Amino acid sequence: MERISPTPTDTAIPSPPRPCAKTDIDQPVAQPVDQIIDQVIDQILEKKILVCTPRAPVTWASGYTMPVYIDNRVLLRTHHTRSAALQLMLHRYTHINNSNTISLIAATATAGIPLGTLIAHTLKLDFVYVRPSPKSHGLGYRIEGLSPQEHKNPKPLAGQHALIIEDLISTGTSFASVGTEVRNAGATVSHCLAFFSYGFDDMALDQPRTTPPPPQHTTVRHAHNDISVSACITFRDVYKRGVACGYFSEEEQDELTRWMRAPFVWKPRKKQSSHT
């Protein structure tokens, strides 16, 4: 088994063919938030956490076929990237909780659980996580973290102000569902904090969408209109920095630009047949 050193000095990361500048986000002194964001994005690019696959599109959990995929869970593997992600989340939290009323962290299962746990532990808040659906075995709970006695109460979270924690937002289906479930349990929910968002509401790089999103997406957006959303990093942030440092090929840039103009109706280009 590979041994991972706990020391911050052993954090060398192999460069991709088109690398951005090397980063060191495990600094002993506080850094400006914008600088941390840039360094985290560089880590995303260096580790190839964001994958551009226009010729082999990826099917997201929402069912849409897209030319890009990001797996933020890779950032949780090492202490220095995990610490940076936590710093960004805590910074956003201070702006969300300006009235100092949040008492509960409600994480989406499963990818939101690690970040939610870190935030709740750091801030000394209560914590639960919410499954997409009730567990098919055991006691069949959907909200995990409540005692059996609490589950007997129809409103076990009454009086608490919950903050939903997501690792990634695409269509918003997951956190909207979690918000409904936590509200049904009695808590107040006004905000969702995500580490990353594709930013579909403001994606098209200052260019209008050529085609409106399908009805399903419209329904999802309407479902979370009363839950404010805040994200630490957006796809636009990663894309612009990736372009600046030569991470994307010309073909990838062209395909991603086409996708960003109409993400929900995007289709891969047809392969041109060769004639001899």
C-alpha positions in Angstrom: 0.0 0.0 0.0 1.3 3.4 -0.9 2.4 5.4 2.1 1.3 9.0 2.1 3.5 11.3 4.1 1.7 13.7 6.4 4.3 16.4 5.9 3.4 19.4 3.7 6.7 19.1 1.9 5.9 15.9 0.1 3.3 17.2 -2.3 5.0 17.0 -5.7 2.5 16.4 -8.5 3.4 15.3 -12.0 2.8 17.9 -14.6 0.3 17.2 -17.5 1.5 17.7 -21.1 0.1 21.3 -21.0 0.9 22.3 -17.4 -0.1 25.5 -15.5 2.4 27.0 -13.1 3.3 24.8 -10.1 1.4 25.6 -6.9 1.9 25.3 -3.2 -1.4 25.8 -1.4 -0.2 24.6 2.0 1.1 27.9 3.1 1.8 28.6 6.8 0.4 32.1 6.6 -3.1 33.3 5.5 -3.4 34.0 1.8 -5.9 36.1 -0.2 -8.9 34.1 -1.2 -8.5 34.8 -4.9 -4.9 33.4 -4.7 -6.2 30.2 -3.0 -8.8 29.9 -5.7 -6.2 30.2 -8.5 -4.0 27.6 -6.7 -6.8 25.2 -6.3 -7.8 25.6 -10.0 -4.2 24.9 -10.9 -4.3 21.7 -8.9 -7.5 20.7 -10.7 -5.7 21.2 -14.0 -2.4 19.6 -13.0 -4.1 16.5 -11.6 -6.5 16.4 -14.6 -9.4 16.4 -12.2 -11.4 18.1 -15.0 -11.6 15.9 -18.1 -12.7 17.2 -21.5 -14.1 14.4 -23.6 -16.0 15.8 -26.6 -15.3 12.7 -28.7 -16.4 10.4 -25.9 -19.1 12.3 -24.0 -19.9 11.5 -20.4 -23.4 10.8 -19.0 -23.9 12.8 -15.8 -26.1 11.6 -12.9 -28.8 14.0 -14.1 -29.0 12.0 -17.4 -27.5 14.6 -19.6 -24.7 13.7 -22.0 -21.9 16.3 -21.6 -18.3 16.8 -23.0 -16.8 17.5 -19.7 -16.5 15.9 -16.2 -15.0 17.0 -12.9 -14.3 14.7 -9.9 -13.7 17.0 -6.9 -13.3 14.0 -4.6 -9.7 13.8 -5.8 -9.0 17.0 -4.0 -9.9 15.3 -0.7 -7.1 12.8 -1.0 -4.2 14.9 0.3 -4.0 17.2 3.2 -2.9 20.3 1.3 -5.7 20.3 -1.3 -8.3 19.2 1.3 -7.2 22.1 3.6 -7.5 24.6 0.7 -11.0 23.4 -0.2 -12.0 23.8 3.5 -10.6 27.3 3.6 -12.6 28.3 0.5 -15.8 26.8 2.0 -15.3 28.5 5.3 -14.7 31.9 3.6 -18.0 31.5 1.8 -19.7 30.4 5.0 -18.8 33.7 6.7 -20.7 35.6 4.1 -23.7 33.3 4.2 -24.0 33.2 8.0 -23.9 37.0 8.5 -26.8 36.8 10.8 -25.1 34.0 12.8 -28.2 31.7 12.8 -27.0 28.5 11.1 -26.9 25.7 13.6 -26.9 22.6 11.4 -24.9 21.3 8.4 -26.9 19.1 6.1 -24.7 17.4 3.5 -25.8 15.7 0.3 -24.9 12.1 0.0 -22.3 11.0 -0.9 -19.8 13.5 -2.2 -21.0 16.4 0.1 -20.4 14.3 3.2 -16.6 14.8 3.6 -16.8 18.6 3.1 -19.9 18.9 5.3 -18.2 16.9 8.1 -15.1 19.1 7.9 -17.2 22.3 8.1 -19.4 21.1 10.9 -16.4 19.9 13.0 -14.5 23.1 12.4 -17.4 25.3 13.3 -18.8 23.1 16.1 -22.2 22.7 14.4 -24.6 19.8 14.3 -24.4 17.6 11.3 -26.6 15.2 9.3 -26.4 13.9 5.7 -29.3 13.2 3.4 -29.6 10.3 1.0 -31.1 10.6 -2.4 -33.8 8.2 -1.3 -34.6 6.2 1.9 -32.1 3.4 2.6 -33.3 0.2 1.1 -32.0 -1.8 4.1 -31.6 -1.4 7.8 -34.1 1.1 9.3 -34.8 2.8 5.9 -33.8 6.3 6.9 -33.1 9.1 4.4 -31.7 11.6 6.9 -28.7 10.0 8.6 -27.4 11.3 12.0 -30.6 11.3 13.9 -31.2 8.9 16.8 -34.0 6.3 16.6 -35.9 8.4 19.2 -35.5 11.6 17.0 -36.8 9.7 14.0 -40.0 9.1 15.9 -40.6 12.8 16.0 -42.3 14.1 12.8 -40.2 17.3 13.0 -36.9 16.2 14.5 -35.0 19.3 13.2 -37.5 21.9 14.3 -35.9 25.1 15.5 -32.7 24.6 13.5 -31.4 26.6 10.6 -29.7 24.3 8.2 -27.0 25.0 5.5 -26.9 22.5 2.7 -23.4 21.4 1.6 -22.8 20.2 -1.9 -19.5 19.3 -3.6 -20.9 20.1 -7.1 -23.9 21.7 -8.6 -25.1 21.0 -12.1 -28.9 21.1 -12.5 -29.6 21.6 -8.8 -31.7 18.5 -8.5 -29.8 17.0 -5.5 -29.7 20.0 -3.2 -33.3 21.0 -4.0 -34.4 17.5 -2.9 -32.3 17.7 0.2 -33.7 21.1 1.0 -37.2 19.7 0.8 -36.4 16.8 3.0 -34.7 18.9 5.7 -37.6 21.4 5.7 -40.1 18.5 6.0 -38.1 17.5 9.1 -38.8 21.0 10.6 -35.6 22.9 9.9 -35.3 26.3 8.1 -33.3 26.2 4.9 -32.3 29.3 3.0 -28.9 28.6 1.5 -26.8 25.9 -0.3 -23.0 26.1 -0.2 -21.2 24.2 -3.0 -17.5 23.8 -3.6 -18.0 23.8 -7.4 -20.8 24.8 -9.7 -21.1 24.5 -13.5 -22.8 27.9 -13.3 -25.4 27.1 -16.0 -27.3 30.3 -15.1 -24.3 32.3 -16.2 -22.2 29.9 -18.3 -22.1 31.2 -21.9 -19.0 33.4 -21.5 -21.1 36.6 -21.9 -22.8 35.2 -25.0 -26.6 34.5 -25.0 -27.8 30.9 -25.1 -28.8 29.9 -28.7 -31.4 27.5 -27.4 -33.3 27.5 -24.1 -32.9 24.7 -21.6 -35.4 21.8 -21.8 -38.5 21.8 -19.6 -36.9 19.4 -17.1 -34.2 21.9 -16.3 -36.7 24.7 -16.0 -38.6 22.7 -13.5 -35.5 22.0 -11.5 -34.5 25.7 -11.4 -37.9 26.6 -10.2 -37.7 24.0 -7.5 -34.7 25.7 -5.8 -35.5 29.4 -6.5 -36.1 29.9 -2.8 -32.7 28.5 -1.8 -29.8 30.8 -2.5 -26.7 29.2 -4.0 -23.1 30.1 -3.4 -20.1 28.3 -5.0 -16.4 28.6 -4.3 -15.3 27.8 -7.9 -17.2 27.7 -11.1 -16.6 26.0 -14.4 -16.0 29.5 -15.9 -13.2 30.0 -13.5 -11.5 26.7 -14.4 -12.1 27.2 -18.1 -10.6 30.7 -18.3 -7.5 29.7 -16.3 -7.1 26.6 -18.4 -7.2 28.6 -21.6 -4.7 31.1 -20.2 -2.2 28.4 -19.4 -2.7 26.2 -22.5 -4.4 23.3 -20.8 -7.1 22.9 -23.5 -6.3 22.1 -27.1 -7.9 24.3 -29.8 -10.4 21.5 -30.6 -11.3 21.3 -26.9 -11.7 25.0 -26.6 -13.9 25.1 -29.7 -16.1 22.2 -28.4 -16.4 23.6 -24.9 -17.4 27.1 -26.2 -20.1 25.4 -28.4 -21.3 23.5 -25.3 -21.4 26.5 -23.0 -23.6 28.3 -25.4 -26.3 25.6 -25.2 -25.2 23.0 -22.6 -28.5 21.1 -22.4 -28.9 20.5 -26.2 -25.2 19.9 -27.0 -24.4 17.0 -29.1 -21.0 15.7 -30.3 -20.1 16.5 -33.8 -20.7 13.8 -36.3 -17.6 12.1 -37.5 -16.8 13.0 -41.1 -16.4 10.0 -43.4 -13.2 9.7 -45.3 -13.3 9.2 -49.1 -10.5 7.8 -51.0 
